[in-house]
Amino acid sequence: MTKIPEIAEELTSDIFTGLWTGRELLVEVRNVKAFLSKVAYNKAMDFFRLTAHRQQLQAVVAAQMAAGTVADADFKLLESETKRILQEAINSLSPQRKRIFIMHREQGMTHEQIAQALQLSPETVKTTMSMALKSLRAFLSQHGLKSIAIIYYIDYWK
C-alpha cells in the first residue's frame, strides 16, 4: 500500500513487535490472516494520516514513489548511518528521558506500565516522552535527517 519498501518494512516490524508485546491476547484471534490484514491496513492508514498532516512528508513520499526504490548498496549505507545518528540522538537524552523512551519504544511498555515501574504519575511519563521526542526531532533535524522513516518512527508512537 505504501509503495515504499522501507516504510512497508518499518510498518511490518511495528506490527510484529506489537503482536509480540500483546501475544497473550492472540489466543482470542479466530482468523489470523484476517486479523493481520486488518492490522496492516490500519497501520498503513495511520501512516497515510501522518503524511497527510505533514507537507514535508508528502513531498518525500511523492518523490520516493516517483523515483522507485533506492539502490541496495546506497540504501544499506544510508540505513547504517541513520541508525548510528538515531542511536547518538537517543544517547543524548537525559537519563530519565532515555529510560522512558527505551521502555516505551524498545520494550513496548505503555505509559501506565512505565509509570508504575518507575513510581511516577502517568502524566509525568507522557510529558517526559513528549519532551524526549521533541529533543530527538531537533537532534535529527540538526544532523540533516528528515527522512520519512525517521520522522515516522519518532512521530508515530506519540
SULVEN-V301381 format. One record per helix or strand. SS is the DSSP state (alpha for helix, beta for strand). FROM is the first residue (numbers start at 0). TO is the last residue. If there is no record, write none. Layout:
<<SS/FROM/TO> <SS/FROM/TO>>
//
This chain:
<<alpha/4/20> <alpha/22/27> <alpha/31/51> <alpha/54/66> <alpha/71/90> <alpha/94/104> <alpha/110/117> <alpha/121/141> <alpha/147/155>>
//
